[in-house]
Amino acid sequence: MKLKELIDGIENLICINPSTLERYYEHSISLITQSFKCLKQTNEQNDNGLMFIMPTLNEINGTEIILDHSTINILLNSSLSALVVNDCLLINLLELAIFPVFKVLKIITTTNIIFGQLCNRYYNYPRRLIHQMIGVTGTNGKTTTTHMIEKVLLDAKLTVGLIGTLGYRYHSDENNINDYINTDYTTPNAWLLQTILNDMTNKYHIENIVIEVSSHSLILDRIYGCNFTVGILTNFTQDHLNFHQTMENYLQSKLLLFSKYLSKSSSSIAIINHDDPSYEYFINICSKNTKIYTYGLLKKNQNSFL
């Protein structure tokens, strides 16, 4: 996709110097990334089809990213077609070095959301071809639950794609991939996720997708554009505090699946573990249009008793 086609009309994306950016409009973008490792690799290959979205949060510890001279040198030596930054990083960038500003696009929202928007546009919004998208979140049990759902859908003779901790695989009328393809993440980053969804829908005509949705992916907006039909909570216990810092932050990240990424239509469904002490937070955050089902081992007014 050409750079102009990719960025044209994207809200909250501003060219610092539109007249000089035009010289790059016809560049074919082959990769959109937030990975410095990937940026280094493309520099070595002298690939100018790269758009780099500057991350704002460290994916390991959740701290804010501050540009240093080492990072600036990587950017200065890059052959990328465009760099996307927010206001704070733009100021930081211009203070540390003379950078080719004509390549810079400034945003007035989070870089993670723009990353998701651009990846969705690049692949022409694969979510539109998916009949049912099921997201499973929780501290434990995501992998087991997604595989149980995959089995149920396969028994119903439906085409299914599975994405999670073990990797991804798919089952269609023409193709069955039983071995997992590794992604290194429970929930892949926006570029890889949309690449997978594009392959599953356009190449293999998969209509039902089941995804493990991690707290990292929710807070970092990796699943932007997914619009889940069904959201499921397995449980909520202490974990990932090196990233979220507090249990409250961790809880708020999990709630995003139901408040932000679950469809607001009357066909949306939330399935909540009634035995979990946090279940009321999840029930109360859902849209009034969402059908809510609960389950558990203890008989406390849940819809399903196991």
N, C-alpha and C positions, 0 to 999 in steps of 0.2 A: 504494500500500500504506500502511495506517495505521502510525504510529510504533510502537504497542504490538505489532502483528503482526510488525513488522520486527525488534524487539530481543528479543522474548520468547524465553527459553531459550537465547540466545547465550552460550556459555561465556566466561568472562573479561571480561564486560561488566557493570559495576556502576553502578547509579544512585547518585549522591551523595545525592540527596534524593528517594526514590521517591514520597512523598506529593504533593510539588509538581510532579513531572514528569507526574503523571497528567493534569494539565490540558492536556497536549500529546499525550496518547495517541491522540486521534482526528484529529490532524493527518495529512493525506495527504502522504507523502513523495514528491516528484517527482524528486529528484536527490540522490545521495550523491557527495561529492567531497572531494578533498584539495587542490584548486586555489584559491589566494588570488585569482587573476584571476576565476575563476568565482564566488567568494564576493562580490567587488565588484560583478559584473554583477547577481547576484540581489538584492543590497542596493538597487541602483538601481531594480530592478523591483518591490521590496517583496514578494518571493516568500518566504513562510514555510514552503514545502515542502522546505526544504533541510536535510540532515544533513551537517555538516562534520567530517571525520576529520582531526585535526591531524597533518600529516606530521612525522616525526622526523628525516629525512635530506633534505638539499638534493639535488635530482635532477641538478644540474649538476656539483657537486664532491664530493658524498658526505659533506659535513660535517654535524655535528649542528645541528639548528635550535634556536635560542634565541629565545624570544619577546621582542620589544621593544615600545616604546610604540606604534609605527606599526601593528604587527600587532594589538595589543590594541584599538586604536581601530577597526580594521576589524571585529573581532569584536563589540565593544560596539555598533557601529552596524548590526549585521546583524539580520535578521529570521528567522534560522535556527531550526528547531524543536529541534535537539539538536546538541551539540558533544561529540566523543569525543576524549579526551586520555589520555596515560599519566601515571603518578605524578609524574615530573619536571616535565613541562609543566604539570600541574595546580598544583603548588606555585609554579612560575614565574608562572602565570596569576593566582593569588590574591595573590601578592606585589606584582604590578604594578598591579592594578586590582580594584575591586569588580565582580565579574562575576555575572550571574544564575545562581548555582550550580544552581538547580533544573533548568536545561537541560543540565547537564553529565553525561556518562557517562564513568566512569573504566574503563580497561582494565588488565589485568595481563599482557598479552602485547604484541606489537608492533602499532602502529596499522595497519601495512600488512596484516597478517593479518586483523584485524578488518574492514578495508576490503573485502578479498576475500570474507570470510564474508558480510557484509551485502549486497554486490552479488550474490553467488550466490543468497542467499535472496530478494532482491527479485525476481529473474527466475525463481524456482522451479528453480534448479539446471539450466541448459540442458545441461550436460555429460551428463546422464542420457539425453538424446535422441541423442547422438552415438555412432555405431558405432565409428569409428576416429579418434583424434586424434594427429596426427603433429607433433612438435616438432623443429625444426632449429636447432642452435646452432653457433657457431664465429665466429672473427674475420672470415673471408672466405668467400664462397660460399653464404651462406644464401639470398639471393634467387634465385640460379640454381638451387639444389637444390630449393627449394620449387616453383618453376615446372616443373621436370622431373617432380616427383612429381604435381603437378596434371595435367600432360599424360597421364601413365600412368593415373591414376585416371579421367580423362575418356575415354580410349581404351577403358577397361574398362566404360564406360557407367554410371559411378557418379556420384552427386551430390557436388559438391566445393565447399568454401569455402576461400579463400586469404586469409591475413592476414600482412602484412609491411611492409617498407620502402616499397614503392610505394603502400600502402593496402590495401584489401580488395575482394574481388569474389567472386561465387559462381555456380555453374552447377547448376541443378536441372532436374527434368523439365518444369516449367512456365515457369521464368524463367532467363534467362542474362544476367548483368551482366558484360560484358567490360571496361568502363571501370572504373578503380580509383576507389574513394571514399577520399579522404585522411583519415588519422588523426593526422598529425604525429609519429608514433612508429613505430619498427620493431615494437615490441610495445605495443599500447595499454594505458592504465591499466585498473585492474580494472573500473571502471564502464563505460567504453567497450567493453572486451573482452566483458564479459557482455551488454551491449546488442547487440553485433554477433552473438554466439553465439545469443542469444535470437531475434533476427530470422531468422538463418539456419536455425535448427531449427524454430521454431514457425510462422513465416510461409512459409518456402520448403522446409522438410522436407529440409534438407541433412544427410547422415549421415556425411560424411568431411570433416575439417577439417585443413588444413596451416598451421602457424604458424611464422614466424621468431621464435625466442626469444632476445632480447638478454640480455647480462649484467646490464644495469640492471633488466630485468623480473624476473630471477631473484632478485637481491639485494633488490629492493623488493617481492617477492611479488605482482607484477601478475597472475601466472597462477594465483593460488591457486584451487583447486577444479577445475583442468583435467584432472589425472590422465591423462597421455599414454599412449597405447598403444605408440607408437614414438618413441624418442629418437635423434637423429642428430647426430654431431659431424663437422663439415667439417674444421676445423683449429684450432690455438690458437697465435697469435702476439701480439706486443705491441700493445696498443691501450687506449684509455679509462683511462689511468693518472691523468688529471685527476680521475676519479671514484673508481677503486679504489685509487689510491696506489701499490700494489705489484703485481708480477706474481703473487705468491702469492695475494693477495686476488682478483685477476682470475680466476685458475684456480679458486679455491674457488667463485666465483659460477657459473662454467660447469658445474662438477661437480653443482650443485644440480638441474639438469635430470634427471640420472640417479639421484641419491641421494634426492631429495625429491619430484619431480614425475612421474617415470616410474612407472607402475603396478607394484605388487609381485606381480601375478598371473603365472601361468605363460604367459599369452598376450602378455606385454610383450616388446618387442624393442629392443635397443640396437644401433645401427650406427655403428661407430667407424673413423675413418681410421687405419689401421695404420702409415702412413708418418709420422704426426705424432709428435714426440718425447714428447708428453704422453699417448699413447694408453693406457699402462698405468694411469695414474691413473683414467681413465674406465672401463676394464674392471673394475678392482678395486672401484670404488664401487658398481657395480650390484648389485641384489638377486640372491641365488642362484637365484631363480625366473626371472630374465630370460634370454631367449635372446640371445646376443651374436654379432653378425656383424661382421667387419672387412673392409675393402677398401683398395686402394692401387695405386700404380704399381710398387712394388718387391715382388718375390716373397718375402715373409717370413711365410709361414704364414697369410696372410690368407685368408678364405673366398672373396673375389672379387678377381681380378687384372685391372686395367684396362689 
